[in-house]
């Protein structure tokens, strides 16, 4: 697992002052995971059951990897393999980029965009406390920007 360091690129931390931790609190801290020895079929079933696009791969509370619908398509479907026969540990993405609850939404989006990922586990002292998706962070950023625009309109006298 890789703890991603905040990006101090121009603009990356200027947008989205809300924190990743506040997103986890508002959406809930449910963490869906499978064991590395689970079959890909088990992982896909869990994703379908929870209406999510990725599950963490964990063993004894330790984050080992992440498996997404994209991994399934690329490593199983396109290669003509059977999801009943392939283990999650064979196709999982590892190491996993992670973040902390104190990072801003803008910084989280910058990480996801730069690294071309859509899910970011949130860790505190090595323990997974939640997962945020690009959609979660984009919604928060749009809401924050809408609030700012509304406040600016009120300030300049627009109704």
ZARO-403664 format. One line per field, with one value per residue: x, y, z of N, C-alpha, C in turn; residue in one letter. Coordinates in steps of 0.02 Angstrom, whole numbers, plus 50000, padded with zeros to 5 digits. Atoms other than C-alpha are relative to their C-alpha. Last residue first. Layout:
n.c1 = (X, ...) $
n.c2 = (Y, ...) $
n.c3 = (Z, ...) $
ca.c1 = (X, ...) $
ca.c2 = (Y, ...) $
ca.c3 = (Z, ...) $
c.c1 = (X, ...) $
c.c2 = (Y, ...) $
c.c3 = (Z, ...) $
res = (a, ...) $
***
This chain:
n.c1 = (50049, 50043, 50069, 50003, 49954, 50031, 50059, 49975, 49977, 50059, 50032, 49958, 50009, 50067, 49998, 49962, 50042, 50054, 49970, 49984, 50063, 50026, 49961, 50011, 50067, 49994, 49996, 50034, 49975, 50049, 50060, 50047, 50066, 49998, 49952, 49976, 49969, 49982, 50011, 49945, 50016, 50067, 50036, 50053, 49984, 49930, 49992, 50037, 49968, 49937, 50015, 50021, 49939, 49961, 50035, 50058, 49988, 49988, 50061, 50019, 49999, 50047, 49992, 50059, 50024, 49958, 49952, 50007, 50018, 49968, 49929, 49994, 50001, 49947, 49934, 50004, 49999, 50062, 49992, 50038, 49953, 49962, 50042, 50039, 49961, 49934, 50006, 50036, 49951, 49952, 50033, 50055, 50022, 50068, 50012, 49951, 50018, 49949, 50004, 49987, 49989, 49973, 49976, 49932, 49996, 49935, 49958, 49936, 50002, 49995, 50044, 50069, 50009, 50004, 50064, 50050, 49990, 50021, 50073, 50022, 50001, 50068, 50012, 49960, 49935, 49996, 49937, 50014, 49944, 50003, 49934, 49996, 50022, 50067, 50052, 50009, 50037, 50070, 50031, 50019, 49952, 50030, 49972, 50024, 50069, 50042, 50026, 50026, 50071, 50041, 50001, 49997, 49969, 50039, 49984, 49987, 50033, 49962, 50043) $
n.c2 = (50038, 50040, 49976, 49949, 49945, 49960, 49967, 49944, 49947, 49971, 49958, 49941, 49958, 49972, 49946, 49945, 49970, 49963, 49940, 49953, 49973, 49952, 49938, 49971, 49970, 49937, 50008, 49948, 49994, 49988, 49974, 49973, 50033, 50065, 50044, 49968, 50035, 49950, 50019, 49983, 50015, 49976, 50046, 50035, 50071, 50011, 49981, 50047, 50066, 49992, 50001, 50069, 50039, 49981, 50029, 49965, 49972, 49927, 49960, 49991, 49931, 49984, 49931, 49958, 49973, 49991, 49946, 49939, 49942, 50003, 49981, 49928, 49972, 49950, 50032, 50052, 49967, 50010, 50040, 50061, 50055, 49992, 50003, 50062, 50059, 50003, 49998, 50059, 50055, 49990, 50028, 49961, 50031, 49979, 49980, 50031, 49985, 49965, 49928, 49984, 50061, 49995, 50068, 50005, 50024, 50026, 50018, 49964, 49948, 49934, 49998, 49996, 49934, 49950, 50009, 49969, 49927, 49976, 50003, 49938, 50001, 50005, 50067, 50009, 50028, 50072, 50031, 50065, 50021, 50070, 50030, 50061, 50057, 49989, 49993, 50066, 50040, 49979, 50027, 50069, 50054, 50052, 49995, 50053, 50018, 49940, 49994, 50065, 50010, 49941, 49970, 49928, 49966, 49947, 49935, 49947, 49941, 49938, 49941) $
n.c3 = (49961, 50044, 50005, 50052, 49984, 49946, 50027, 50041, 49953, 49968, 50052, 50010, 49941, 50005, 50049, 49971, 49948, 50034, 50030, 49945, 49972, 50050, 49994, 49934, 50000, 50036, 50072, 50038, 50068, 50053, 49968, 50049, 49999, 50035, 49966, 49939, 49944, 49950, 49930, 49956, 49930, 49983, 49957, 50038, 49998, 50019, 50069, 50043, 49997, 50036, 50071, 50016, 50002, 50059, 50057, 50028, 50067, 49998, 49994, 49930, 49976, 49946, 49978, 50002, 49937, 49941, 50008, 49960, 50041, 50066, 49993, 49996, 49932, 49988, 49992, 49949, 49934, 49962, 49939, 50005, 50008, 50062, 50059, 50002, 49982, 50032, 50072, 50021, 49995, 50055, 50059, 50028, 50062, 50018, 50069, 50045, 50070, 50039, 49991, 49930, 49961, 49933, 49986, 49974, 49931, 49977, 50057, 49999, 50052, 49967, 49941, 50025, 50032, 49946, 49966, 50044, 49998, 49934, 50000, 50031, 50073, 50027, 50026, 50061, 49985, 50009, 50018, 50029, 50041, 50020, 50003, 49960, 50040, 50029, 49947, 49970, 50049, 49995, 49939, 50018, 49993, 49959, 49933, 49957, 50011, 49994, 49932, 49976, 50006, 50004, 50067, 49990, 50056, 50030, 49970, 50048, 49972, 50005, 50000) $
ca.c1 = (48446, 48602, 48668, 48856, 48871, 48718, 48789, 48956, 48871, 48777, 48937, 49025, 48883, 48883, 49072, 49057, 48918, 49021, 49173, 49071, 48993, 49166, 49236, 49100, 49108, 49297, 49263, 49300, 49339, 49322, 49410, 49550, 49676, 49860, 49860, 49707, 49673, 49556, 49547, 49543, 49435, 49429, 49609, 49698, 49852, 49847, 49657, 49641, 49778, 49707, 49534, 49601, 49691, 49532, 49432, 49559, 49671, 49634, 49550, 49707, 49743, 49783, 49865, 49858, 50013, 49941, 49798, 49713, 49716, 49801, 49760, 49574, 49587, 49541, 49444, 49264, 49297, 49340, 49476, 49447, 49586, 49468, 49348, 49474, 49616, 49546, 49362, 49393, 49523, 49397, 49263, 49384, 49500, 49600, 49755, 49835, 49749, 49780, 49633, 49678, 49681, 49611, 49572, 49466, 49314, 49277, 49131, 48994, 48811, 48827, 48765, 48847, 49016, 49000, 48958, 49107, 49222, 49153, 49170, 49350, 49378, 49426, 49607, 49653, 49508, 49365, 49319, 49178, 49210, 49060, 49117, 48964, 48928, 48932, 49075, 49180, 49152, 49203, 49363, 49406, 49409, 49314, 49433, 49392, 49497, 49655, 49747, 49772, 49784, 49970, 50045, 50069, 50011, 49978, 50082, 50001, 50021, 50065, 50000) $
ca.c2 = (51857, 51948, 52082, 52064, 51974, 51866, 51809, 51774, 51668, 51569, 51542, 51480, 51360, 51293, 51270, 51170, 51062, 51032, 50984, 50865, 50782, 50765, 50685, 50553, 50522, 50494, 50363, 50368, 50215, 50198, 50178, 50064, 50042, 50085, 50224, 50302, 50250, 50306, 50192, 50285, 50227, 50290, 50278, 50362, 50410, 50596, 50604, 50506, 50603, 50772, 50719, 50678, 50846, 50936, 50841, 50893, 50775, 50759, 50588, 50505, 50437, 50273, 50210, 50021, 49920, 49819, 49803, 49636, 49511, 49355, 49393, 49388, 49206, 49147, 48984, 49040, 49203, 49094, 49160, 49219, 49348, 49493, 49433, 49394, 49519, 49672, 49653, 49599, 49735, 49864, 49794, 49833, 49738, 49822, 49764, 49701, 49804, 49722, 49681, 49496, 49484, 49617, 49643, 49799, 49796, 49895, 49953, 49960, 49911, 49815, 49647, 49676, 49716, 49565, 49452, 49522, 49481, 49305, 49275, 49335, 49191, 49223, 49185, 49369, 49387, 49500, 49676, 49799, 49943, 50033, 50199, 50300, 50426, 50580, 50524, 50463, 50629, 50724, 50621, 50665, 50846, 50997, 51126, 51072, 51179, 51268, 51106, 51055, 51235, 51243, 51076, 51042, 50864, 50777, 50621, 50458, 50321, 50172, 50000) $
ca.c3 = (49679, 49625, 49743, 49728, 49895, 49864, 49699, 49781, 49915, 49782, 49683, 49840, 49880, 49702, 49713, 49873, 49800, 49642, 49747, 49855, 49702, 49620, 49779, 49790, 49602, 49610, 49741, 49925, 50030, 50217, 50384, 50325, 50466, 50439, 50570, 50490, 50311, 50173, 50021, 49855, 49711, 49531, 49474, 49329, 49434, 49395, 49401, 49561, 49649, 49593, 49649, 49822, 49828, 49783, 49914, 50043, 50138, 50325, 50312, 50247, 50074, 49992, 49833, 49828, 49787, 49707, 49586, 49601, 49457, 49525, 49708, 49662, 49613, 49439, 49419, 49442, 49348, 49197, 49082, 48904, 48911, 48878, 49013, 49149, 49159, 49069, 49112, 49290, 49318, 49253, 49369, 49508, 49624, 49761, 49850, 50010, 50145, 50313, 50427, 50438, 50248, 50134, 49951, 49930, 49820, 49663, 49554, 49685, 49681, 49846, 49779, 49609, 49688, 49804, 49656, 49559, 49705, 49725, 49537, 49548, 49667, 49846, 49894, 49914, 50037, 49990, 50041, 50064, 50182, 50255, 50326, 50290, 50154, 50266, 50379, 50232, 50143, 50300, 50307, 50126, 50182, 50119, 50049, 49872, 49759, 49810, 49848, 49667, 49604, 49576, 49621, 49806, 49791, 49955, 49982, 49935, 50062, 49956, 50000) $
c.c1 = (49998, 49951, 49956, 49929, 49994, 50042, 49966, 49943, 50025, 50019, 49939, 49969, 50039, 49986, 49933, 50003, 50035, 49955, 49947, 50029, 50014, 49935, 49975, 50034, 49984, 49932, 50008, 50010, 49960, 50034, 49945, 49937, 49954, 49935, 49999, 50043, 50017, 50025, 50026, 49983, 50062, 49980, 49933, 49968, 49950, 50016, 50071, 50009, 49967, 50038, 50063, 49984, 49985, 50063, 50039, 49970, 49937, 50016, 50011, 49939, 49982, 50005, 49946, 50019, 49941, 50065, 50036, 50054, 49997, 49987, 50037, 50074, 50011, 49992, 50056, 50068, 49994, 50004, 49932, 50007, 49966, 50051, 50041, 49961, 49963, 50035, 50067, 49996, 49968, 50053, 50046, 49969, 49939, 49984, 49930, 49993, 50056, 49977, 50051, 50003, 50021, 50010, 50037, 50017, 50073, 49993, 50069, 50043, 50061, 49994, 49999, 49951, 49928, 49990, 49992, 49931, 49948, 50005, 49972, 49924, 49978, 50004, 49928, 49988, 50039, 50070, 49991, 50066, 49985, 50059, 49998, 50067, 49998, 49975, 49930, 49946, 49987, 49957, 49927, 49965, 49971, 50049, 49968, 50031, 49980, 49927, 49956, 49971, 49973, 49928, 49954, 50006, 49999, 50038, 49958, 50012, 50017, 49960, 50045) $
c.c2 = (49930, 49961, 49963, 50022, 50056, 50061, 50043, 50038, 50061, 50057, 50034, 50047, 50065, 50046, 50034, 50060, 50060, 50035, 50043, 50064, 50052, 50031, 50053, 50068, 50033, 50036, 50069, 49987, 50057, 50002, 50015, 50023, 50035, 49963, 49929, 49949, 50047, 49964, 50055, 49979, 50011, 49989, 50030, 49944, 49956, 49926, 49984, 50015, 49953, 49933, 50005, 49993, 49927, 49960, 50015, 49961, 50032, 50030, 50076, 50045, 50001, 50073, 50014, 50071, 50048, 50031, 50008, 50051, 50066, 50063, 50000, 50022, 50076, 50028, 50049, 49970, 49950, 50033, 49993, 49953, 49932, 49944, 50002, 49995, 49934, 49933, 49989, 49997, 49935, 49945, 50007, 49964, 50038, 49967, 50025, 50025, 49974, 50008, 50040, 50076, 50021, 49931, 50005, 49926, 49998, 49975, 49973, 49974, 50045, 50059, 50069, 50007, 50008, 50070, 50052, 49995, 50036, 50076, 50025, 50001, 50068, 49997, 49990, 49932, 49991, 49979, 49925, 49970, 49930, 49985, 49925, 49966, 49936, 49939, 50006, 50002, 49930, 49963, 50020, 49968, 49933, 49941, 49952, 50001, 49945, 49984, 50061, 50005, 49936, 49982, 50060, 50036, 50075, 50034, 50054, 50065, 50057, 50056, 50061) $
c.c3 = (49982, 50044, 49951, 49985, 49949, 50016, 50051, 49968, 49962, 50047, 50030, 49949, 49993, 50060, 49992, 49953, 50032, 50052, 49966, 49972, 50054, 50025, 49950, 50005, 50066, 49999, 49968, 49926, 49968, 49932, 49949, 50037, 49950, 49997, 49970, 50036, 50058, 50061, 50047, 50072, 50042, 50073, 50019, 50042, 49962, 49994, 49975, 49926, 49951, 49998, 49958, 49926, 49983, 49992, 49936, 49942, 49974, 49931, 49997, 50004, 50074, 50018, 50052, 50023, 49989, 49979, 50066, 49983, 50038, 49959, 49933, 50002, 49997, 50071, 50017, 50017, 50058, 50068, 50035, 50059, 49998, 49988, 49935, 49934, 49996, 50011, 49965, 49924, 49974, 50000, 49940, 49941, 49976, 49933, 49991, 49928, 49955, 49928, 49960, 50012, 50070, 50031, 50066, 50008, 50020, 50072, 50021, 49943, 50002, 49951, 50033, 50058, 49977, 49971, 50056, 50031, 49958, 50004, 50067, 49997, 49974, 49924, 49975, 49967, 49935, 50019, 49990, 49975, 49976, 49954, 49984, 49990, 50040, 49961, 49969, 50053, 50028, 49949, 50007, 50060, 49978, 50002, 50049, 50069, 50049, 49991, 50009, 50070, 50030, 49990, 50002, 49934, 50015, 49944, 49966, 50036, 49953, 50030, 50000) $
res = (x, x, x, x, x, x, x, x, x, x, x, x, x, x, x, x, x, x, x, x, x, x, x, x, x, x, x, x, x, x, x, x, x, x, x, x, x, x, x, x, x, x, x, x, x, x, x, x, x, x, x, x, x, x, x, x, x, x, x, x, x, x, x, x, x, x, x, x, x, x, x, x, x, x, x, x, x, x, x, x, x, x, x, x, x, x, x, x, x, x, x, x, x, x, x, x, x, x, x, x, x, x, x, x, x, x, x, x, x, x, x, x, x, x, x, x, x, x, x, x, x, x, x, x, x, x, x, x, x, x, x, x, x, x, x, x, x, x, x, x, x, x, x, x, x, x, x, x, x, x, x, x, x, x, x, x, x, x, x) $
***
